[in-house]
Each structure stands twice: as structure tokens, then as C-alpha cells.
């Protein structure tokens, strides 16, 4: 990776960081709401008013018990992947995980997180589909390190080993 790859990353960084941070926020909000639902799933269901429509009563009954715990655990994993993908997106580290996070954010219908996740997931997917963003991720995957101020890493040319303790 030379100066061109670092310059490419700097050019697209403004496009990539905002949806990456938005994915992290959606994942954290989803994680918090899922943790609350998980705790509630362990509790016995509250009494249901007999005047409640049957479909609402079924939803309330279904939000407690083993099946609800398993579903909430799956949403915990999904939200964890959304957070991890958002972090990787801001670091230009893993295009595939970032895209997976964007798709999961769009599909994350637990606790109505899709209200935020759908537009943010679409935004992140559009940004990640851009050719210059793909090129920046590909350039970043060669070394995984971007030196401050550009330049290349590892340094080009032969390097002399540094003696221990500055001798």
C-alpha cells in the first residue's frame, strides 16, 4: 500500500464513517431493548384482561417462556454483529462484515429496531456498494494499518535492524 491507498481512504472516510457510527448506534439500541425483553421473557406473563383482542393476548403470551428467550438470544447475536460490523466499517477492516451488519440492521425487526435500522441499513449498503469505498476496503485489507499523514507501511526499501536498547 502506497500513498495512493492512504489518500483513497481519506477521500472516502467521510462517506463511510457516518453510516458506520449509525450502525453502531442501531446495534447498541437494539442490544439494550433486547436485553430488557430477555429479562421480561424469564418472568411469568402478567394476567391478560379478558376484553383484550385474542391476537394481542397471543402476542403477550408468546413474549414469555423458553421460545421467547431463544428468540431474544438470537437478536442479541444479531445486534452484536451489527455493532461489530459498524466498528469494522469505520476502520475499513472487513467489508463483508460491514455489509452483513447493514443487511441485519434492515432485517432486525425485534423490538421495532427496524424503524431505525431499515433506513440506516439501506444507507450503509449504498455506501458500501460504491466502487471507491470497495477499493478503500481492499487497500486497507493488504496491511490493516494506515500510518498518520499518509505514507506507506511497512516502510519501503531495505531496513536496518535497530539494536536493542539504542546501542
Secondary structure, 3 states (H helix, E strand, C coil): CCHHHHHHHHHHHHHHHHHHHHHHHHHHHHHHHHHHHHHHHHCCCCCCCCCCCHHHHHHHHHCCCHHHHHHHHHHHHHHHHHHHHHHHHHHCCCHHHHHHHHHHHHHCCHHHCHHHHHHHHHHHHHHHHCHHHHHHHHHHHHHCCCCCCCCCCCCCCCCCCCCHHHC
